[in-house]
Amino acid sequence: MKPHPLAGRSPRTFALPAATLAALLLTTGAHAQTLWNGADPVNGNSWNNAANWSPATLPNSGTATEINNGGWARLDAGNGVARAFIVGNTTTGNRLTVGAYTLTTRAGTLGSGAGSTGSVTIQNGGTWRTDGSGTGYSAFYVGLGGSGTLVIDNGGTLLTGETSRIASSAGSSGSATVRGVWTTTHNLNVGLGGNGSLHLGAGGVVTTGTLLLGSGGAVDGVLTFGGASIAEAAGTLNAASIHGGRSATLNFNHTGARYRLATDSDHGNAALLVSGSARINQLAGTTVLEAANTYSEGTFITGGTLLANNTGATSATGSGAVSVSSGGTLGGTGRIAGATTVAGTLTPGEAGSGILTFASSLTLEETATLQISVGGEARGTDFTALDVDGMLTLGGTLSLVLEEGFNLAPGGEASFHLLDAGSLSATFTLFDLPTFWEGNALEWDTSTLHLNGTLRVAAVPEPGSLALAGLAALAALRLRRKL
């Protein structure tokens, strides 16, 4: 796989005032202008009907084109072409639907001027390309000075070029929902001058250089994997990395049983790095973080499961603090750098083995449950465990699950070094430990857990088993006497 042409470059962005950019888009050189005058679907709103344009001729590669009368245009009867194309320059309610055909422009803007709105839906196999397939500049804005809304759905495709931005200038806002394909030739910037959001839903694929979130001042850049409000299957991001500016958020609100934050197979299945001033919210589904992440604003697990599965002396969760609420679960076999507080569930390892490492402190609150899997006596291989470099404060419930391979003969004993910590304090409030296993009662010794992190167990035969064993011994004795 060839590296992305922008991989390794430091992300740099700048913003021009919206009015300046709009003027550049519409007035570069001497070009004719075509304005949409179609009203609504009842009166016919086909892009391909010249009567819907003023003057009454279809836009061409030399015309600067606008939908700015609050109307709705549909590209539904053939391909379309324009030079610079704006949906919403000074007014609200402007819409475009691209379906089954291809729209080719040299630039595109949704919500250009302050207070304007522009909405575009690309669906049913339709394509809009502003990726330099013509000549001259190539720019695409979802919210330049106004508010832009983009939906790519049901086989829709958007191809954009050197400049691709959501919420570009101060006072703008922009939102893009992708369940189709969006491919850029350069970086994608979400939230540069205004608040911007990108939602990667079911079947969505975004391919770009570096994805830049919240790069401009006190504005928000939000990337959501799954649904914006209700969880749905998450799409795929093929990017060099994800970089947070001053206010960046990644939300995982999906239905996947094991969703890796990684590129697809065509891009090497590479784990995606998250850096900069960003935070992660785990809301639904099971998400796997494998990169050596360096983001700084914390990890917040309120629902679903987050698995920290990085390797080496790095951190899956960046440098910030980690918080697990009562409805969330944290697990994995990697390393977590920041101080961690758990009010929900902590399940070190994955699939019954592994050690989860905390480079700072770990606090288990009274509502927390530490769930350990035991299938044998080899630490990290047969049973899961915790390594904490700093202070481990115990609390809540210790729950232990015996796996299929567990075997302890009658009268046998075993010990499990569950907790290896720089220092230990407090103790568990409750213990949820199996009391019976394959005909043997299990007696647990928790007295040293708060001292050295070790749990002991002894297998005691049930009284019925002892009686049967006694009868068998007596029968054998009588047989020997007869002989």
N, C-alpha and C positions, 0 to 999 in steps of 0.2 A: 504494500500500500504506500503510495506517495504521500509525504507529509503535506498537510494543508499549507498553502502558500503564506498564510499569516501566522502559522504556528511558531512560537518563540518570540514573536515581536511584542513589544510593550504596547498595550492598547492606548491609543490617543484619540481624543474626541474634542470637537469644538462646535459651538452652536452660533449660527447667525440669527439675527432677529427674523421673526416670521415674515414680516413685510418685505424685508430684503430678499429672502429666499423666494417668496411668491413672485416678486417682480422679476427675478432672474428666470424663473420657470416660464413665465408668460411673455417676456419681452426680449429674450436673447435673440438678436437679429430681427429683421422685419418679416413677420409672419402673420398670416390671416388668423382670425379668431372665429370659432364656431361655438354657438351657445345652444344648449338644450332648451326647447320650449314645449316639449311633450308634458302632458299633465299627469295622468294617472293610468292604471291598467284598463280602466273602463273605456278610455278614449284611444287606447292603443299606445304602447310605450316602447316600441321596438327601436333599438339603436339603428337598425338597418332601413328605417323609413325616413327618407330625406325630409319629409314634411315635419318631422319632429325636431328639426334643427333650424337655426337662424344664422346665416341665410339657408335657404332650403336646399342644402347639399350635404352629403355625408362628410364627416371629418376625414382628413387625410394626413399623411406624414408631415405636411407643412403647416398644419393648423393647430394653434393653441386652443384647447377645447375645455368647456366647462359645463357641469350640471350645477346650476346655481339658482334655480327657480323653485326650489322645494319639491322638485319632481323626481320621478323614478324611471330610469332607463333600463332596458333589458337587451343584452346582446344575445339574440335568440334566433337569428335567421341568416347567419353568416359571420365571417370574421370581421373584426373592426380594427381601425388604425387611427392614431392621432399623434401629434407631437407631444407637447406638455398637456397633461390631462388632470383636471381638478374636479373633485366631487365635493362641493361645498366651499365657496370662496368667501361670501359675506352673509349667507343666509343659512337657515336650518332645514332639516328634513330631506336633504338631498341623498339619493340612493342610486346604486348601480348593481345589477345582477348579471354575472357572466356565467353562461351555461352552455356547454357542449361546443363552444367555438373559442377562438383565440383572439384576444385583444392585445395589440402590440403598440406600445408608446415609448417615448424616450424619457418620460418621467411621469410620476403619478403622485397625487396628493389627496388625502382624505381629510377634510376640515382644514382649509388653508388659513383663512383670516380669523382674527379674534372673534369669538362668539359664533362662528359657523360650525355646522356639523356635516359630516359626510360618512356614508355607510356603504360598504361594498361586500357582496357575497359572491364567492367563486365556487361553483358547484357543478355536479353532473358532468364531469369531465372537461369543464371549461378551463381556460388558461389565460392569465394576464402576464405578459412579460415586459419588464422595463430593465432588462439585464444587458443593455448595450447591443442588442441584436441589430438595432439600426445604427446610426452614427451620432456622435455628439454625447452630451451628458447622460447619466443614468442615475436617477434618484427616485426614492420611494419613501413617502411619509404617511404614517397613520397618526394624524394630529400634528400639523405644522405650527399653526397659531391658534387653531380651534380644536374641535373634538373629532377624532376619527375612530371608526369601528370597522374592523375587518373580520370576516368569517370565511375560512377555507374549508369546504365540507364536501363529502360525497364525491371523491375523485377530482376535486378542484386542485389547480396548481398555480402557484405564484412564483415567478422568476424575477429576481431583482439584482441590481448591480452594485456599483461602488458605494452608494449611500443608501442604507436601509435603516429607518428609524421609527420608533413608536414613541410619540410625545416628544417632539424635537425641540421646541422653543418654549420659553417662559410663558406660562399661562395656558399651554396646550394640554391635552390629555389624549390618550390613545389606548385601544384595547384590540388585541388580535387573538382569535380562537382558531386553532389549526387542527382539523381532523383530516386534512388532505396533505399537500406538499408545499412547503415554502423553501426555496433554495436561493441563497444569496452568494455572490461572488466574493464578498468581503465580509466585514464584521456586521453584526446586527446589534443595534443599540436600543434598549428598552428603558425609557425614562431618562432622557438627557436634559430637557428643559422643563418638562412637566411630568405628571404621574402617568406611567405607562405599565401595561400588563400584557403578558403572553401566556396563553393557556394551551398546553399540548394535550389534546384529548385523544380518544380512541382512533387509532389508525393514522394519527398525525405524525409527520416527519419534517423537522426543520434542520436544514443543513447550512452551516455558516462558518465564518472564521471564529473569532472570539465572540461569545455572547456577553455583552456589556449591560449590566443592570444598575439603574440608579446612579448614573455617572455625573449628573449635574446638580450640585447644590442640595438643597433640602427638598428633594423630590423622590418619589418612590419608583423603583423598578421591581416588578413582581413577575416571577416565573412560576407557573403552576403545572405540575405534572398530574394530569387527571382532570377532574371537574372543578370549575370555579367555586361552586357551592356544594353540589351533590357529587360524591365520588363516582368516577367512571374509569375505564381503562386508560392508562397513560400512554402518550405517544413517545417518540424517540427524538433525541437531540443529538445531531452529529456536529460537534463543534471542537475547536482546538482546546477550549476551556471555558469556564464561566467565571467572570470577574465582577465583583461587586464594587460599586463606587461608594458614595456616602450613605445610601439607603437602599439596600438590596435585600430581597426576600425570595427564598425558594420554598414553595409549598408542595408537599407530596400528599395528594388527596385522591387516591386511586384504588382500584379493586384487585390489583395484582397480588398473587401469592408470594412472589419473590422478584420484585422489580429492581434491576440493577441500574444505577445511574451510570450509563455507558452508551457508547455509540453502537450502531448496528454492525452486522457482520461485514457489510461492504466497506466499513470504515474501521475494521480491526477489532470490534468488540472492546474498545479501549475504555477503561474507567475514566470518567470525566472529573477533572480537577476543579474544585471550587475555591476561589481565592478572594482576597480583598475584604471590604466591609460588608459582609453578608451574614444573614441568619438563615437557618433551616427550620421549617415547621413540618413535623411529621403528623399528619392528620388521619389518614386511613390507608389500609393496605400494608404490605410488608416491603420496605425499601432497603436496598443493600448499598452501602457506601464502601468503596474499595480503594479510592485514590488517597494520596498523601495530602489531604486537604489542609488549607491554611486560613480559611475564612475566620473572622474574628468575633462575630456578634452573637454567637451562641447557637445551641440546638435545643428545640423545644418539642417534646414528644407528648402529644395530648391524645392521640388515638392511633390504632394500628401498631406496627412493630418497625423499629429501626435496627438493622444489623450493621455493626461496625466491623468490617472484615478487611481492613487494610493490613499491610504487612510491614515488618520492620519497626524502627523507632520513630514512626511518624504518627499522625493522628487522623482517624477517619472523620472526626467531628471538629476539625480546626482547632483553634487555640482558645475559644470561648467556653463558657460554662455550659453544662448540659443539665436540662431539667426534664424529668419524666413524671407527668401527671398521673392521676389515679386511673385514667383510661388508657394509658400508653404502656408499651413494652420496649425495653432496650435489651439487645443481645449481641452476639457475634463473637468472633475469635481474634479481633484486632486490638487496637490501642486507642485510648481516649485521653486527650491531653488535659482538658479543662476540669475544674472542680465539678462534681456530679452529685445531684440530689435526686433521689428516687422516692416518689410517693405511689408509683404504680408497680409494674412488674419488671424484675431484672432476671434475665435468663442467659447466663454466660454460655458461650459455645454455640454450636449449631449441630443438629442431627445427633445429639447425644455425646458429643466430644468437643474439646477445645477449652481454651482459657481466655477470658476477657481481661485486659489489662487497663488499669487506671493510673496515669502518670501523676495525678494530683490526689485530691481527697475524694472519698465516696461516703455519702450519708444516706442510710436507709431510714426513712421516716416510719412512723407507726402504722401507716396504711400500706406500706410497701410489702411486696412478696419477693423473696429471693428463691427462685426455682432452680434446683440442681438435678441433673440426670446422672444416675449411677448404673453402670453395667458391669463394673469390675473394679480393680484396685489400682490401675495405672492412672495417675493424675494427668488430666488433659487428653488422654486417649480413651480410657474406659469411663471416666466421670468428668463432668464439667467443673470448673473452679474459677476463682477470682484471684488476680494479683493486683494489689493496691500499693503504690509506692509511698503514698502519704498516709493520712489518718483514715481508718475505716470505722465509721460509727454505725453500730448495729441497731436494728429496730424492726418492728413489724413481724412478719412470718417467714420462717424457713420451711420451704416445701421441698420434699424430695421424692423423685419419681424413679422407680426401679425399672431398668430396661430389661429386654428379653435375655440378654447374656449374663445377667447377675446370677451368681451361684455361691451359696454359703452352706456348707455341710452342717448337719446337726452338731451343736457344741462348738462350732467354729466361730472365729472372731475376725473382724476387719476394721481398719481405720481409714479415714478419708481426710486428707489435708485440703479442705474446701477453701480456706481463706488464708492467703499469704499477704500480710500487710506490714507497712512500716510501723504502725501502731494500731491497736484495737481499743475501742471504748464501747461501753454500754453492752447490751445483749439483746437477743431476740425476745419478743413478747410472747409469740406463739410458735409451736412446732407442729407441722403437718407431716408426720413420718409414718411410713407403712408399718403396720404391726404384725403382719402375717405374710409369709412367702413360701410357697410350695411345701406346705405341711409343717413349717417351723414358725414359732413365734419369734419376733424380732425385738430385742431389748436394746434401746439406744442410750448412749451416754453422751450427753451434751455439755457436760461440766467443764470441758476444756475449750469449747468453741470460742468463748470470749477471751481466752488466754493465748491460745496459739492457733486457732482456726481449725482444730481437728475434731471430727465427729467419729465416734466409735459405735460398733454394733456387734451384738452376739446373737447367734441362732440357738434358740431353746426349743427342743422337741415338744410338741403338744402332749398333755397327759395321756391321751389316747394312744399316741405313738409310743410313749414310754411303756404303757401297759402291754401293747402288742409286742414290743421288744422283749419285755420280761417273760411273757408267755412263750415266745420263741426260744429264749434261753433255757427256760424250765423244761420244755419239750426236748431240747437237745440233750440236757442233763439226764433225763429219764431214759432216753434212747441209749446213751452211753452205758448206763447202769444195766440195762437189759442185755447189752452185748457183753 
